[in-house]
Each structure stands twice: as structure tokens, then as C-alpha cells.
Amino acid sequence: MNLVGLVFGAMFGFVLAAGQLHDYDTIHATLRLESFYVFGLMGLAIGISAPLLWFLEKRQLATPYGGVLSLARSKIERHHIYGGALFGAGWSIAGTCPAPALAMLASGASYGAIAVVGLFIGLLVRDQQLERSNRLITEGDGERSTLPMTKTLGAR
């Protein structure tokens, strides 16, 4: 399964790079509403994947782990809004998000290294915050199961 993940991850990175989504100027032009290229690309991805996932879910496709494909349907909650705002702020400042940052790094753009280091710092800060608050955190999409924080942190 790791090899399959590596292959699909590499293909996804190639698509991001081919679509210029790893380019700082492309992202900033989109966020300044000077170019709608990225919005069009995202819309195309959603327009293709949503009906395909719906179809596969209706056919009860077996996953590689032996389960049945079941898509999560979540209600919008306050923490989703805060998380989206924080993600958007980081995206606009850095001009990238996690996957394109890795594509930047792979393409030789040294700026990608700064963004990747920032991603890991953010993950560490999140883990420390959860550890201090002694809260339960969710695994996966957050709709299926809730595990004690220590169990999830130890699994990483």
C-alpha cells in the first residue's frame, strides 16, 4: 500500500506542477482575483470527482482495506470556519498549501522548503495545544471515531 500511495502521490504532484499550482505567482494572481485559472481547475476537479465518488459509493465499492466506500457528510461547525480562515490566511501569505508546497520543493524552488518547515511547525503547535488541553481528537474525517489524544499522537 505504501508503494501505491507513493505512486499516486507522485502523479498528483506531477498534475499540480503541470497545472502551475506550485507557482507562487499563479496562486497570488488567483487570490487577487486577477486570474480565475485555479478556480476553474478546482471546479473541474470537483465536477469530475463528485459524480464519480457518488457513483462508486452507490455501487458499494470495496476499498483496498476491505471496507465499503462511505463518504462523510458533516455539518458545518464553528471550528470548520476558524480552520478555513486560518488555512486561507496561510495560503494567501505563503502562496501555497501543503501539496503544492511539496511540489515546489520537488521542482527545486527553495521557497517550498520554507513552506514545508512551516507546515511541520504548525503540526507540532497543534499537537502541543491538544496535549495541554487534554482533549479528545478525532481520527480520519472526524465523523467515524474519536480516540484519546495520547493514542493518536503515539500513532504518528
C-alpha positions as CSV (number, residue, x, y, z in Angstrom):
1,M,0.0,0.0,0.0
2,N,2.9,2.4,0.7
3,L,4.2,1.9,-2.9
4,V,0.7,2.6,-4.2
5,G,0.5,5.8,-2.1
6,L,3.9,6.9,-3.3
7,V,2.9,6.4,-7.0
8,F,-0.4,8.2,-6.7
9,G,1.3,11.0,-4.6
10,A,3.9,11.4,-7.3
11,M,1.2,11.5,-10.0
12,F,-0.7,14.1,-8.0
13,G,2.4,16.2,-7.6
14,F,3.0,16.0,-11.4
15,V,-0.5,17.2,-12.0
16,L,0.0,20.1,-9.6
17,A,3.2,21.1,-11.3
18,A,1.8,20.7,-14.8
19,G,-1.1,22.9,-13.8
20,Q,1.3,25.5,-12.4
21,L,-0.3,25.2,-8.9
22,H,3.2,25.1,-7.4
23,D,3.9,28.6,-8.8
24,Y,3.7,31.4,-6.2
25,D,2.6,34.0,-8.9
26,T,-0.2,31.7,-10.1
27,I,-1.7,31.4,-6.6
28,H,-1.4,35.1,-5.8
29,A,-3.0,36.1,-9.1
30,T,-5.9,33.8,-8.2
31,L,-6.2,35.2,-4.7
32,R,-6.1,38.8,-6.0
33,L,-8.9,37.7,-8.4
34,E,-6.8,38.7,-11.4
35,S,-6.9,35.1,-12.8
36,F,-9.6,32.5,-12.5
37,Y,-7.5,29.7,-13.8
38,V,-7.1,27.9,-10.4
39,F,-10.8,28.3,-9.6
40,G,-11.6,26.7,-12.9
41,L,-9.2,23.9,-12.3
42,M,-10.7,23.3,-8.8
43,G,-14.2,23.4,-10.3
44,L,-13.2,20.9,-12.9
45,A,-11.7,18.5,-10.3
46,I,-14.9,18.8,-8.2
47,G,-17.1,18.4,-11.3
48,I,-15.3,15.1,-12.2
49,S,-14.7,13.6,-8.8
50,A,-18.1,14.3,-7.1
51,P,-20.3,12.4,-9.5
52,L,-17.6,9.6,-9.7
53,L,-17.5,9.3,-5.9
54,W,-21.3,9.3,-5.7
55,F,-21.5,6.6,-8.3
56,L,-18.8,4.4,-6.6
57,E,-20.5,4.9,-3.2
58,K,-23.9,3.8,-4.6
59,R,-22.2,0.7,-6.1
60,Q,-20.7,0.0,-2.6
61,L,-17.2,-0.2,-3.9
62,A,-14.8,-2.2,-1.7
63,T,-11.8,-0.2,-0.6
64,P,-8.3,-1.6,-0.6
65,Y,-8.7,-2.2,3.2
66,G,-11.8,-4.4,2.7
67,G,-14.4,-1.8,3.8
68,V,-17.1,-0.3,1.7
69,L,-16.6,3.2,0.3
70,S,-18.6,5.6,2.5
71,L,-18.3,9.3,2.2
72,A,-18.5,11.5,5.3
73,R,-21.3,14.2,5.4
74,S,-20.5,16.7,8.1
75,K,-22.5,19.7,9.4
76,I,-20.6,22.9,9.3
77,E,-19.4,23.9,12.8
78,R,-17.6,26.8,14.3
79,H,-14.2,25.1,14.2
80,H,-14.6,24.5,10.5
81,I,-15.0,28.2,9.9
82,Y,-12.0,29.1,12.1
83,G,-9.8,26.4,10.5
84,G,-10.8,27.5,7.0
85,A,-10.0,31.1,7.8
86,L,-6.6,30.1,9.2
87,F,-5.9,27.9,6.2
88,G,-6.9,30.7,3.8
89,A,-4.7,33.3,5.6
90,G,-1.7,30.9,5.5
91,W,-2.4,30.1,1.8
92,S,-2.5,33.8,0.9
93,I,0.6,34.7,2.8
94,A,2.7,31.7,1.7
95,G,1.2,31.5,-1.8
96,T,0.9,27.7,-1.4
97,C,-0.8,25.0,0.6
98,P,0.6,21.6,1.7
99,A,0.6,19.6,-1.6
100,P,1.8,22.4,-3.8
101,A,4.5,23.2,-1.3
102,L,5.8,19.7,-1.7
103,A,5.6,20.1,-5.5
104,M,7.5,23.4,-5.1
105,L,10.2,21.6,-3.2
106,A,10.4,18.8,-5.7
107,S,10.7,21.2,-8.6
108,G,13.7,22.9,-6.9
109,A,12.0,26.0,-5.7
110,S,13.8,26.7,-2.4
111,Y,10.8,28.8,-1.2
112,G,9.0,25.4,-0.9
113,A,11.3,24.4,1.9
114,I,10.3,27.4,4.0
115,A,6.6,26.5,3.5
116,V,7.2,22.8,4.3
117,V,9.1,23.7,7.5
118,G,6.1,26.0,8.4
119,L,3.7,23.1,7.9
120,F,5.6,20.9,10.3
121,I,5.8,23.7,12.9
122,G,2.0,24.1,12.6
123,L,1.5,20.4,13.2
124,L,3.8,20.5,16.3
125,V,2.0,23.5,17.7
126,R,-1.4,21.8,17.2
127,D,-0.2,18.7,19.0
128,Q,1.1,20.7,21.9
129,Q,-2.1,22.6,22.1
130,L,-4.1,19.4,22.2
131,E,-1.8,17.9,24.8
132,R,-2.2,20.9,27.1
133,S,-5.9,20.9,26.8
134,N,-6.1,17.1,27.3
135,R,-8.9,17.0,24.7
136,L,-10.0,14.1,22.6
137,I,-9.1,14.3,19.0
138,T,-10.7,12.6,16.0
139,E,-9.1,10.2,13.7
140,G,-9.7,10.4,9.9
141,D,-12.6,12.5,8.9
142,G,-13.7,13.0,12.5
143,E,-17.2,11.6,11.9
144,R,-16.4,7.9,12.4
145,S,-14.4,7.6,15.6
146,T,-12.9,9.5,18.5
147,L,-9.7,8.4,20.2
148,P,-7.9,9.6,23.3
149,M,-5.3,12.1,22.3
150,T,-2.4,10.1,23.6
151,K,-3.3,7.1,21.4
152,T,-3.5,9.2,18.2
153,L,-0.3,11.2,19.0
154,G,1.6,8.0,19.6
155,A,0.5,6.6,16.3
156,R,2.2,9.3,14.3
